[in-house]
Amino acid sequence: MVKRLMMLSFIEKHSSVLIFDPIGVGKTYLATILAVKALKPGYSVMFAPADKMFHHLKLSIIDGSHDRTLRTSYGCIF
């Protein structure tokens, strides 16, 4: 799975990657490696704690800015 992620084909398919597992198994490390690899060819990258990301998305649904929020990489800094 990691080798497939490193090919960055999920980006070309406009898909997202959600990494979850117990504490201390290397999720942040893997995400950092993927981010660096994606930055090299010029992709944008954003890290966000899941709780804050979901809260912001929930608010954007309420105020009607959901589509714009998703298009602008969540439109805020977490």
Secondary structure, DSSP 8 states (H G I E B T S, - for coil): -HHHHHTTHHHHTT-------STTSSHHHHHHHHHHHHHTTT-------HHHHHHHHHHHHHTT-HHHHHHTGGGS--
